[in-house]
């Protein structure tokens, strides 16, 4: 059983049931690969593509019928895979003006037809902002909260939604998904300090919440973390948190707070784990040494999300396949392949929604 707590709103979700005035509880997640039950209304059936073939019988396990025209029709289940893509030059500046013909996309090494392309992604955003509330991170609360408030006001559009969580000894959902900045600001003002850091639990539960958002209109899912990278509780592990993020199709952006006084206080292993997670999910990481640098870091995240290309392709399902499928995007022009850096998620789970 997994429990996601909403402390400010006083709600707890337990196996899809809504309970009022529940205590703050954090439960460790289930084993890697287990999936939470989804609301049937949130699960959209993949489109069905009908093709014709001159050979009778069945192909790839799909049922075939023979219509009046004579040729049997094979129904093959497909799914649209959206890939948010950032293209930057050697200086790290976004590269705009590229077209569909400038890219090619592969799944497990096989070239796919690009069915969706946007030069500047305008698709809705579902964002979980997760704030590390341990004493080691919240050194200047006023600056940190003000920076987060400016980020929310600058980024949120009418079609977007943001969920606010804090994590220390436990993970608390302060504000469920909303597009009203004032509600987020009230939640930021309600952050409570703690001693421990349930970092991977926070990523796991944030991913779980994102997985329940609507996938309509190519919605992009994002986790923004403010943390020093340390995880000090016996809950979800790195591999579990990463898999849940990948199953949700979530990009992880980490704003890593570096201790000012001594390198001995740094958790470099935790930092490297967050860097790797950002690379695997198509997100990014930023280091912050001075609290005054937090607002520019938020601005970088906002700019990054606003300068993404969006590519999409239809990937056929392979029976009950639940494997992780590798995605590769590359430039079609050989001269540009080494000139620009492409950032995108490394793949997706075939059975994830």
C-alpha positions in Angstrom: 0.0 0.0 0.0 1.2 3.5 -0.9 0.1 6.6 0.9 0.4 10.1 -0.4 -0.2 12.8 2.2 -1.8 16.2 1.7 -1.0 18.0 5.0 -2.3 21.4 4.3 -5.5 20.2 2.7 -5.8 17.4 5.2 -6.3 14.6 2.7 -4.7 11.2 2.2 -5.1 9.0 -0.9 -5.2 5.3 0.0 -5.9 2.9 -2.9 -8.0 5.5 -4.6 -10.2 6.3 -1.6 -10.4 9.8 -0.1 -10.1 10.1 3.7 -10.5 13.3 5.7 -8.2 14.6 8.4 -5.7 11.8 8.2 -2.3 11.9 10.0 1.0 12.5 8.2 2.2 9.1 7.1 4.9 7.9 4.7 4.9 4.3 3.5 7.8 2.8 1.5 6.8 2.1 -2.1 6.2 -1.5 -3.4 8.9 -3.5 -5.2 10.4 -2.2 -8.4 8.0 -2.8 -11.3 4.8 -2.8 -9.3 2.2 -0.3 -10.6 -0.4 1.7 -8.7 -4.0 1.3 -9.7 -5.1 4.1 -12.0 -8.5 5.8 -12.2 -10.2 4.3 -15.3 -11.2 7.7 -16.5 -7.5 8.7 -16.6 -6.5 5.7 -18.7 -6.9 6.4 -22.4 -6.9 3.5 -24.8 -4.1 3.8 -27.5 -5.2 4.6 -31.0 -5.9 1.6 -33.3 -4.4 1.6 -36.7 -6.1 -0.5 -39.4 -3.9 -1.8 -42.2 -4.6 -4.2 -45.1 -2.5 -7.2 -46.1 -2.7 -9.7 -49.0 -1.8 -12.6 -46.7 -4.5 -14.3 -44.7 -4.5 -15.4 -41.1 -3.0 -13.5 -38.2 0.1 -11.3 -38.0 2.1 -10.7 -34.8 -0.7 -12.1 -32.7 -3.2 -9.6 -34.0 -6.6 -10.8 -35.1 -7.4 -10.5 -38.8 -10.8 -10.4 -40.4 -11.9 -10.4 -44.1 -14.0 -7.4 -45.1 -16.3 -7.2 -48.1 -13.4 -5.9 -50.3 -11.6 -9.2 -50.1 -8.4 -8.2 -48.2 -8.2 -9.1 -44.5 -7.8 -6.2 -42.1 -5.2 -6.5 -39.3 -5.7 -4.4 -36.3 -2.5 -3.3 -34.6 -2.4 -1.5 -31.3 -0.1 1.5 -31.3 0.8 4.3 -28.9 2.0 7.9 -29.4 5.4 8.4 -27.7 6.1 12.1 -27.1 9.7 13.2 -26.7 10.6 16.7 -25.4 13.9 17.7 -26.9 16.3 20.5 -26.0 19.0 21.5 -28.6 21.8 23.7 -27.4 25.1 25.0 -28.9 28.6 24.7 -27.5 27.9 27.7 -25.2 24.7 26.1 -23.8 22.4 28.5 -25.6 19.1 27.1 -27.1 19.1 26.6 -30.8 15.8 27.5 -32.5 14.6 27.4 -36.1 15.1 23.7 -36.7 12.5 21.7 -38.6 11.1 18.2 -38.7 13.5 17.3 -41.5 16.5 18.1 -39.2 15.8 15.2 -36.9 15.4 11.5 -36.9 14.3 9.3 -34.1 15.0 5.7 -33.3 13.4 3.2 -30.9 15.7 0.2 -30.0 17.8 1.1 -33.0 15.0 1.2 -35.5 14.1 4.3 -37.4 10.6 5.7 -36.6 8.5 8.1 -38.6 8.1 11.5 -36.8 4.3 12.0 -36.6 4.3 15.1 -34.3 6.6 18.0 -34.4 6.5 21.4 -32.6 9.3 24.0 -33.0 8.4 25.5 -29.6 6.5 23.2 -27.3 3.3 24.8 -26.2 1.8 21.6 -24.7 0.5 21.8 -21.2 2.8 21.2 -18.2 2.2 19.1 -15.1 4.8 20.0 -12.6 5.6 18.7 -9.1 7.8 21.1 -7.1 9.4 19.1 -4.3 11.3 21.1 -1.6 13.8 19.6 0.7 12.8 20.9 4.1 15.7 19.4 6.1 17.7 21.8 8.2 20.8 21.3 5.9 19.0 22.9 3.0 16.7 25.6 4.2 19.5 28.0 5.2 17.7 31.2 4.0 14.0 30.5 3.9 12.9 33.9 2.8 15.1 33.9 -0.3 14.2 30.3 -1.2 10.5 30.8 -0.8 10.5 34.1 -2.7 12.5 32.5 -5.6 10.0 29.6 -5.7 7.1 32.0 -5.8 8.6 34.0 -8.7 9.2 30.7 -10.6 5.6 29.7 -10.2 4.2 33.0 -11.3 6.5 33.2 -14.3 5.9 29.7 -15.5 2.3 28.7 -14.8 -0.2 29.3 -17.7 -3.9 28.6 -17.7 -3.4 25.2 -19.2 -0.6 24.2 -16.7 -0.8 22.7 -13.2 1.6 22.5 -10.3 1.7 20.2 -7.2 3.7 21.3 -4.2 5.5 18.8 -1.9 7.9 19.0 0.9 10.2 16.2 2.2 12.3 15.7 5.2 11.5 12.9 7.6 8.3 12.3 5.6 6.9 13.4 2.3 4.0 15.8 2.5 1.8 17.0 -0.3 1.2 20.6 0.6 -0.9 21.6 -2.4 -2.5 19.2 -4.9 -2.4 20.1 -8.6 -3.6 23.7 -9.3 -2.9 26.5 -11.7 -3.5 29.2 -9.0 -0.2 30.7 -7.8 -1.8 32.0 -4.6 -2.5 28.5 -3.4 1.1 27.5 -4.1 2.4 30.5 -2.2 0.3 29.6 0.8 1.7 26.1 0.6 5.3 27.4 0.5 4.6 29.5 3.6 3.5 26.3 5.4 6.7 24.3 4.9 7.9 22.6 8.1 11.5 21.7 9.0 12.7 18.2 9.6 15.9 16.4 10.4 16.0 13.5 7.8 15.7 13.6 4.0 13.4 11.3 2.2 14.6 12.3 -1.3 13.9 9.1 -3.3 10.5 8.7 -1.6 9.8 12.2 -2.8 10.8 11.5 -6.4 8.8 8.2 -6.3 5.7 9.8 -5.0 6.0 12.8 -7.2 6.2 10.5 -10.2 3.2 8.5 -9.0 1.2 11.7 -8.8 2.3 12.8 -12.3 1.4 9.4 -13.7 -2.2 10.1 -12.7 -2.4 13.3 -14.7 -4.1 13.4 -18.1 -1.9 12.5 -21.0 -4.1 14.4 -23.5 -2.6 17.1 -25.8 0.9 15.9 -25.4 1.1 17.1 -21.8 4.7 17.3 -20.5 5.4 16.0 -16.9 8.1 17.6 -14.8 9.6 17.2 -11.4 11.6 20.2 -10.0 13.7 19.3 -6.9 15.4 21.7 -4.4 17.8 19.5 -2.4 21.4 18.9 -1.4 21.2 15.4 -2.9 21.3 13.5 0.3 18.9 10.6 1.1 18.8 9.5 4.8 15.7 7.4 5.2 15.0 3.7 4.6 12.4 4.1 1.8 12.5 4.0 -1.9 15.9 3.4 -3.5 17.5 5.3 -6.4 16.6 2.6 -8.9 12.9 2.5 -7.8 12.7 6.3 -8.0 14.2 6.4 -11.4 12.0 3.7 -12.8 8.9 5.4 -11.4 10.0 8.7 -13.0 10.5 6.9 -16.4 7.2 5.1 -16.2 5.5 8.5 -15.6 7.5 10.1 -18.5 8.7 12.7 -16.1 11.7 15.0 -16.7 13.6 15.5 -13.5 15.2 19.0 -12.9 17.4 19.2 -9.8 18.5 22.4 -8.2 21.3 21.2 -6.0 22.1 23.2 -2.9 25.8 23.1 -2.1 26.9 23.6 1.5 28.8 26.9 1.8 31.1 26.2 4.7 32.9 22.9 4.0 33.2 20.3 1.3 32.9 17.7 4.1 29.2 18.6 4.4 28.6 17.7 0.7 26.9 14.5 -0.4 28.7 14.1 -3.8 27.3 10.6 -4.3 23.8 12.0 -4.0 24.6 14.8 -6.3 26.0 12.5 -9.0 22.8 10.3 -8.6 20.6 13.4 -9.3 22.8 14.3 -12.3 22.4 10.9 -13.8 18.7 10.9 -13.2 18.4 14.3 -15.0 20.3 12.9 -17.9 18.2 9.7 -18.1 14.9 11.6 -18.0 15.8 14.5 -20.3 15.9 17.0 -17.4 18.8 19.1 -16.2 20.6 20.0 -13.0 21.9 23.3 -11.6 24.3 24.0 -8.7 23.4 26.7 -6.2 26.1 27.9 -3.6 24.6 31.2 -2.7 20.9 31.4 -1.9 20.8 34.5 -4.2 21.6 32.1 -7.1 18.4 30.2 -6.5 16.2 32.5 -8.5 18.5 32.4 -11.6 18.4 28.6 -11.4 14.6 28.6 -11.4 14.8 31.0 -14.4 17.0 28.5 -16.3 14.4 25.7 -15.6 11.6 27.9 -16.9 13.6 28.9 -20.0 14.5 25.3 -20.6 10.9 24.2 -20.7 9.9 27.1 -23.0 12.5 26.3 -25.6 11.9 22.6 -26.1 11.0 21.0 -29.4 8.4 18.3 -29.2 8.7 15.1 -31.3 6.2 12.3 -31.4 6.0 8.9 -33.1 3.7 5.9 -33.1 5.3 2.9 -31.6 3.5 -0.5 -32.1 2.9 -2.6 -29.0 4.5 -5.9 -29.0 2.0 -8.2 -27.2 2.4 -8.0 -23.4 5.9 -6.5 -23.7 6.8 -4.6 -20.5 10.5 -3.9 -21.4 12.3 -0.6 -21.4 12.6 0.7 -24.9 15.6 2.9 -25.8 15.0 6.2 -27.6 17.7 8.0 -29.7 17.3 11.3 -31.4 19.9 12.6 -33.8 20.5 15.3 -36.4 20.0 14.3 -40.1 22.7 16.6 -41.2 26.1 15.0 -40.6 27.8 18.4 -40.1 25.4 19.3 -37.3 25.7 16.0 -35.4 28.8 17.1 -33.4 27.9 20.8 -33.4 24.8 20.7 -31.2 24.0 18.9 -27.9 20.6 17.1 -27.8 18.9 16.4 -24.5 15.9 14.1 -24.2 14.7 11.1 -22.2 16.6 7.9 -22.7 13.5 5.7 -23.2 10.2 4.5 -21.8 8.5 1.4 -20.4 6.3 -0.4 -22.9 3.6 -1.1 -20.4 3.5 2.3 -18.8 0.7 4.8 -19.4 
